[in-house]
Amino acid sequence: MTSSSKYHEKSSHGLDIVNKFEVVEGGYFERRIISFEHNNEARNFRLALGETRLESGHHLGATIGRGKASSEYVYLGLTIKGGEYTRYNGIPTGVGNLHIFPEGIDILYQSMGEGEWFTYAIARERLQEALNAYHSGKIKLIPQQVMTFPLKAENYEQLKTMFMDIRQMANKPGETELSEDVSRMLSTALLNSFIEAIFASESQADPIKPNSLALLHGQLIMATEQLILSGPENNLKLSDLAKATGYTLRALEFIFKNSVGMSPKNWFWNMRMNGALRDLMDAGPNVTVSDVATKWGFQYLARFSAQYRDIFGELPSKTLSRARGKNK
């Protein structure tokens, strides 16, 4: 790995926020629009700090996101805006909680309003060494397990302030790189602050594991999404979905409403609508609205067009026309 510290920022507006984007090396993320707002905006930035990475995301409207973490790093994540109505993998994020996400984890993110978060990505071995150096044997990272620490208010505010200061320092006009010494200093300072916050947390340094049932339900929702996407028309019937998962329709209704606040019908309708939007935005010259609607399981074109306009603020034909002009 290099010790360069380049700052990368990406902003998206309107319907463009659904475009897939890369996160820390090998990871990716894509958003879904829940309801269209003209001021929809999302920003992401990444900053390499030697062998660690700092990343942040900020969106203005209600958002669903699906992605996969890098296989090279564990992530220390903190939600700094919207934690009271944000969930990851069906589990409430909460305000002032620090989460450690393992390498390669699938992430399902849902926020019902404006949200902002940041993560610090570091190799597992280095983080474990830092934990051991502070208090040997007290905390052991658990493979493939999300660990949660409710932080004390002063530690939470310190981390949030440090992150904002680093972002401002890295985003100076005309500068694209921090020196190696500065990068090392910032990374070490962040790591030390995270370690101190973990050991000072209300959990008395014992990791708070997410409720096992909530975690299971989050995994079920992600698995059912994959099951639907693997079908020929991305539109598996709920009765077939229940049969495939071993849950009753009533149980699925309860799990979805309790985990993501939507019925399974509305959840998958939104997922398919956003899939159609993404395909129309990337469409080639011979693709039609009918082709895309059929692919995503919408049988009646007029109804699809009306529902599409209701959620995205324009007809699918307009999205397609704009895409063709852009892709010429």
BARO-910291 format. One record per residue (C-alpha): residue number from 1; x negated, y negated, z negated; residue in one letter. Coordinates in steps of 0.001 Angstrom, whole numbers, plus 500000, padded with zeros to 6 digits. Layout:
<bavexs>
(bavex NUM,(X,Y,Z),'A') ...
</bavexs>
This chain:
<bavexs>
(bavex 1,(500000,500000,500000),'M') (bavex 2,(498849,496466,500633),'T') (bavex 3,(498592,493703,498089),'S') (bavex 4,(500250,491095,500308),'S') (bavex 5,(503169,489134,498868),'S') (bavex 6,(505292,488074,501785),'K') (bavex 7,(508739,486659,501212),'Y') (bavex 8,(511562,487940,503437),'H') (bavex 9,(515047,486450,503357),'E') (bavex 10,(518124,487359,505349),'K') (bavex 11,(521427,485479,505357),'S') (bavex 12,(524688,486708,506862),'S') (bavex 13,(527945,484843,507377),'H') (bavex 14,(531521,485775,508201),'G') (bavex 15,(531958,489194,509752),'L') (bavex 16,(528199,489591,510172),'D') (bavex 17,(527844,490525,506508),'I') (bavex 18,(528769,494131,507415),'V') (bavex 19,(525551,494605,509409),'N') (bavex 20,(523265,497254,507942),'K') (bavex 21,(519990,495921,506571),'F') (bavex 22,(516799,497401,505199),'E') (bavex 23,(515951,497159,501528),'V') (bavex 24,(512745,498294,499800),'V') (bavex 25,(510740,500552,502143),'E') (bavex 26,(512838,503463,503349),'G') (bavex 27,(516065,502239,501768),'G') (bavex 28,(519090,500655,503427),'Y') (bavex 29,(522388,499023,502544),'F') (bavex 30,(525560,498074,504380),'E') (bavex 31,(528538,496076,503171),'R') (bavex 32,(532255,496317,503775),'R') (bavex 33,(534679,493425,503745),'I') (bavex 34,(537660,493834,501415),'I') (bavex 35,(539428,490688,502608),'S') (bavex 36,(538273,488035,505045),'F') (bavex 37,(537307,484584,503809),'E') (bavex 38,(535873,481890,506078),'H') (bavex 39,(533133,481141,503575),'N') (bavex 40,(531987,484769,503411),'N') (bavex 41,(528242,484661,502941),'E') (bavex 42,(525621,487104,501731),'A') (bavex 43,(521909,486601,501154),'R') (bavex 44,(519151,489058,500415),'N') (bavex 45,(515478,488572,499825),'F') (bavex 46,(512492,490847,499260),'R') (bavex 47,(509123,489922,497822),'L') (bavex 48,(506150,492270,497807),'A') (bavex 49,(504116,491901,494624),'L') (bavex 50,(501131,494144,495212),'G') (bavex 51,(502359,497703,494668),'E') (bavex 52,(505720,496588,493279),'T') (bavex 53,(508687,494920,494959),'R') (bavex 54,(511235,492340,493856),'L') (bavex 55,(514584,492266,495612),'E') (bavex 56,(517787,490290,495181),'S') (bavex 57,(521257,490099,496677),'G') (bavex 58,(523970,487432,496419),'H') (bavex 59,(527441,487465,497988),'H') (bavex 60,(530342,485048,497664),'L') (bavex 61,(533378,487256,498278),'G') (bavex 62,(534686,490639,497174),'A') (bavex 63,(532439,493319,498624),'T') (bavex 64,(531968,497069,498842),'I') (bavex 65,(528474,498307,499640),'G') (bavex 66,(527039,501702,500426),'R') (bavex 67,(523363,502529,500685),'G') (bavex 68,(520379,504599,499682),'K') (bavex 69,(517403,503643,497540),'A') (bavex 70,(513802,504097,498640),'S') (bavex 71,(512310,507496,497863),'S') (bavex 72,(509066,505846,496676),'E') (bavex 73,(510270,503731,493755),'Y') (bavex 74,(512461,503649,490696),'V') (bavex 75,(514478,500442,490365),'Y') (bavex 76,(515024,498323,487296),'L') (bavex 77,(518221,496461,488102),'G') (bavex 78,(520008,493554,486456),'L') (bavex 79,(523308,491969,487486),'T') (bavex 80,(523121,488238,486806),'I') (bavex 81,(526509,487191,488171),'K') (bavex 82,(529773,489134,488340),'G') (bavex 83,(528808,491964,486009),'G') (bavex 84,(532258,491895,484392),'E') (bavex 85,(533921,493091,487638),'Y') (bavex 86,(531104,494992,489368),'T') (bavex 87,(530668,498781,489515),'R') (bavex 88,(527952,501091,490760),'Y') (bavex 89,(528915,504656,491689),'N') (bavex 90,(532268,504035,490013),'G') (bavex 91,(530705,502971,486691),'I') (bavex 92,(531173,499419,485321),'P') (bavex 93,(527912,497467,485496),'T') (bavex 94,(528713,495311,482493),'G') (bavex 95,(527154,492004,481473),'V') (bavex 96,(523561,492046,480271),'G') (bavex 97,(522893,495713,480980),'N') (bavex 98,(519600,496873,482457),'L') (bavex 99,(519861,499927,484711),'H') (bavex 100,(517020,502169,485844),'I') (bavex 101,(517899,503886,489118),'F') (bavex 102,(515873,506926,490258),'P') (bavex 103,(514208,507327,493639),'E') (bavex 104,(516407,508075,496657),'G') (bavex 105,(519701,507650,494818),'I') (bavex 106,(522882,507028,496813),'D') (bavex 107,(524455,503758,495716),'I') (bavex 108,(528114,502802,495982),'L') (bavex 109,(528481,499147,494968),'Y') (bavex 110,(531776,497369,494427),'Q') (bavex 111,(532332,493792,493336),'S') (bavex 112,(535707,492059,493268),'M') (bavex 113,(534246,488555,493522),'G') (bavex 114,(531017,486605,493724),'E') (bavex 115,(528053,488690,492639),'G') (bavex 116,(524298,488401,492280),'E') (bavex 117,(521716,490963,491222),'W') (bavex 118,(518015,491645,491354),'F') (bavex 119,(515863,494749,491151),'T') (bavex 120,(512220,495395,490402),'Y') (bavex 121,(510903,498441,492277),'A') (bavex 122,(507938,500318,490847),'I') (bavex 123,(506420,503787,491102),'A') (bavex 124,(507791,506165,488465),'R') (bavex 125,(504318,507065,487171),'E') (bavex 126,(503380,503431,486614),'R') (bavex 127,(506619,502643,484784),'L') (bavex 128,(506252,505704,482575),'Q') (bavex 129,(502657,504721,481787),'E') (bavex 130,(503837,501245,480750),'A') (bavex 131,(506550,502725,478524),'L') (bavex 132,(504030,505086,476915),'N') (bavex 133,(501544,502273,476377),'A') (bavex 134,(504168,500310,474445),'Y') (bavex 135,(505413,503278,472387),'H') (bavex 136,(504128,506717,473396),'S') (bavex 137,(506796,509381,473728),'G') (bavex 138,(509697,507127,472708),'K') (bavex 139,(511322,506861,476150),'I') (bavex 140,(510952,509393,478934),'K') (bavex 141,(512354,508633,482370),'L') (bavex 142,(514888,511243,483433),'I') (bavex 143,(514602,512490,487053),'P') (bavex 144,(517721,511854,489165),'Q') (bavex 145,(519408,510129,486228),'Q') (bavex 146,(520570,506516,485999),'V') (bavex 147,(519583,505121,482596),'M') (bavex 148,(521298,502097,481061),'T') (bavex 149,(520082,499755,478325),'F') (bavex 150,(522330,497010,476863),'P') (bavex 151,(519916,494105,476456),'L') (bavex 152,(519820,491526,473738),'K') (bavex 153,(520940,488107,474967),'A') (bavex 154,(517500,486520,474620),'E') (bavex 155,(515798,489282,476643),'N') (bavex 156,(518474,489139,479322),'Y') (bavex 157,(518097,485357,479659),'E') (bavex 158,(514300,485632,479746),'Q') (bavex 159,(514381,488155,482598),'L') (bavex 160,(516948,486137,484543),'K') (bavex 161,(514915,482928,484167),'T') (bavex 162,(511689,484671,485152),'M') (bavex 163,(513299,486099,488268),'F') (bavex 164,(514682,482716,489334),'M') (bavex 165,(511315,481044,488773),'D') (bavex 166,(509522,483660,490889),'I') (bavex 167,(512082,483330,493680),'R') (bavex 168,(511664,479560,493721),'Q') (bavex 169,(507874,479880,493711),'M') (bavex 170,(507885,482371,496586),'A') (bavex 171,(510275,480366,498740),'N') (bavex 172,(508259,477185,499091),'K') (bavex 173,(508692,475663,502570),'P') (bavex 174,(505797,476407,504872),'G') (bavex 175,(504337,479148,502682),'E') (bavex 176,(504802,482842,503474),'T') (bavex 177,(502374,484533,501143),'E') (bavex 178,(501218,484390,497539),'L') (bavex 179,(497618,485117,496629),'S') (bavex 180,(496652,488578,495404),'E') (bavex 181,(495836,487242,491927),'D') (bavex 182,(499183,485445,491622),'V') (bavex 183,(501042,488516,492861),'S') (bavex 184,(499350,490730,490298),'R') (bavex 185,(500029,488231,487521),'M') (bavex 186,(503736,487918,488393),'L') (bavex 187,(504215,491669,488708),'S') (bavex 188,(502522,492323,485368),'T') (bavex 189,(504541,489602,483651),'A') (bavex 190,(507796,491023,484996),'L') (bavex 191,(506892,494564,484007),'L') (bavex 192,(505926,493494,480489),'N') (bavex 193,(509181,491593,480093),'S') (bavex 194,(511200,494596,481252),'F') (bavex 195,(509377,496881,478818),'I') (bavex 196,(509860,494484,475910),'E') (bavex 197,(513564,494132,476770),'A') (bavex 198,(514035,497903,476884),'I') (bavex 199,(512460,498482,473494),'F') (bavex 200,(514313,495549,471944),'A') (bavex 201,(517669,496645,473375),'S') (bavex 202,(520745,497346,471295),'E') (bavex 203,(520244,501030,472052),'S') (bavex 204,(517149,501049,469845),'Q') (bavex 205,(515163,502402,472781),'A') (bavex 206,(517492,505361,473313),'D') (bavex 207,(518766,505342,476916),'P') (bavex 208,(522525,505052,477151),'I') (bavex 209,(523653,507587,479722),'K') (bavex 210,(526679,506646,481804),'P') (bavex 211,(529844,508479,480866),'N') (bavex 212,(529470,511889,482493),'S') (bavex 213,(533085,511954,483717),'L') (bavex 214,(532792,508488,485298),'A') (bavex 215,(529534,509562,486950),'L') (bavex 216,(531191,512704,488301),'L') (bavex 217,(534079,510665,489701),'H') (bavex 218,(531698,508249,491413),'G') (bavex 219,(529886,511168,493020),'Q') (bavex 220,(533235,512603,494127),'L') (bavex 221,(534187,509347,495866),'I') (bavex 222,(530882,509238,497752),'M') (bavex 223,(531225,512910,498709),'A') (bavex 224,(534777,512408,500001),'T') (bavex 225,(533592,509480,502118),'E') (bavex 226,(530964,511719,503687),'Q') (bavex 227,(533548,514448,504244),'L') (bavex 228,(535824,512043,506109),'I') (bavex 229,(532969,510618,508181),'L') (bavex 230,(531951,514123,509256),'S') (bavex 231,(535339,514747,510890),'G') (bavex 232,(536016,514314,514608),'P') (bavex 233,(538146,511182,514137),'E') (bavex 234,(537060,509918,510705),'N') (bavex 235,(540608,510428,509441),'N') (bavex 236,(540968,513533,507297),'L') (bavex 237,(544446,513830,505756),'K') (bavex 238,(544588,513308,501998),'L') (bavex 239,(546202,516733,501569),'S') (bavex 240,(543249,518317,503393),'D') (bavex 241,(540854,516209,501331),'L') (bavex 242,(542469,517441,498127),'A') (bavex 243,(542185,521019,499309),'K') (bavex 244,(538518,520560,500269),'A') (bavex 245,(537575,519017,496915),'T') (bavex 246,(539711,521267,494712),'G') (bavex 247,(541583,518300,493206),'Y') (bavex 248,(545315,517712,493396),'T') (bavex 249,(546628,514618,495175),'L') (bavex 250,(547746,513254,491820),'R') (bavex 251,(544261,513769,490362),'A') (bavex 252,(542658,512024,493346),'L') (bavex 253,(545029,509080,492916),'E') (bavex 254,(544051,508783,489246),'F') (bavex 255,(540302,509102,489909),'I') (bavex 256,(540245,506463,492639),'F') (bavex 257,(542424,503945,490805),'K') (bavex 258,(540416,504406,487617),'N') (bavex 259,(537002,504274,489364),'S') (bavex 260,(537433,501716,492161),'V') (bavex 261,(540837,500150,491486),'G') (bavex 262,(542356,501373,494758),'M') (bavex 263,(544385,504346,495880),'S') (bavex 264,(542436,506828,498024),'P') (bavex 265,(544653,505868,500966),'K') (bavex 266,(543701,502168,500710),'N') (bavex 267,(540039,502942,500001),'W') (bavex 268,(539610,505091,503096),'F') (bavex 269,(541699,502721,505213),'W') (bavex 270,(539271,499938,504285),'N') (bavex 271,(536285,502177,505003),'M') (bavex 272,(537632,503084,508462),'R') (bavex 273,(538529,499469,509276),'M') (bavex 274,(535001,498343,508451),'N') (bavex 275,(533624,501215,510544),'G') (bavex 276,(535691,499977,513477),'A') (bavex 277,(534473,496406,512903),'L') (bavex 278,(530845,497540,512882),'R') (bavex 279,(531301,499550,516082),'D') (bavex 280,(532999,496656,517861),'L') (bavex 281,(530207,494289,516847),'M') (bavex 282,(527625,496714,518296),'D') (bavex 283,(529669,497822,521308),'A') (bavex 284,(528140,498461,524708),'G') (bavex 285,(529609,497155,527994),'P') (bavex 286,(531886,500149,528605),'N') (bavex 287,(533396,500451,525115),'V') (bavex 288,(537061,499495,524665),'T') (bavex 289,(539112,498591,521622),'V') (bavex 290,(541118,501747,522207),'S') (bavex 291,(537936,503867,522123),'D') (bavex 292,(536925,502430,518764),'V') (bavex 293,(540425,502660,517262),'A') (bavex 294,(540710,506308,518274),'T') (bavex 295,(537275,507149,516894),'K') (bavex 296,(538287,505798,513488),'W') (bavex 297,(541627,507588,513407),'G') (bavex 298,(543968,504723,514304),'F') (bavex 299,(546584,506153,516650),'Q') (bavex 300,(548683,503087,517438),'Y') (bavex 301,(546703,500315,519075),'L') (bavex 302,(549183,497495,518398),'A') (bavex 303,(549382,498343,514706),'R') (bavex 304,(545604,498671,514503),'F') (bavex 305,(545128,495242,516109),'S') (bavex 306,(547574,493586,513720),'A') (bavex 307,(545991,495198,510638),'Q') (bavex 308,(542511,494344,511915),'Y') (bavex 309,(543486,490670,512291),'R') (bavex 310,(544980,490637,508783),'D') (bavex 311,(541764,491858,507165),'I') (bavex 312,(539117,490261,509427),'F') (bavex 313,(540820,487071,510606),'G') (bavex 314,(540667,487798,514347),'E') (bavex 315,(541867,490363,516881),'L') (bavex 316,(539557,493285,517682),'P') (bavex 317,(539473,492148,521309),'S') (bavex 318,(537852,488876,520198),'K') (bavex 319,(535205,490726,518182),'T') (bavex 320,(534470,492911,521190),'L') (bavex 321,(534291,489941,523564),'S') (bavex 322,(531822,488168,521294),'R') (bavex 323,(529706,491322,521000),'A') (bavex 324,(529534,491748,524773),'R') (bavex 325,(528381,488177,525164),'G') (bavex 326,(525691,488686,522539),'K') (bavex 327,(524516,492060,523915),'N') (bavex 328,(524166,491003,527574),'K') 
</bavexs>
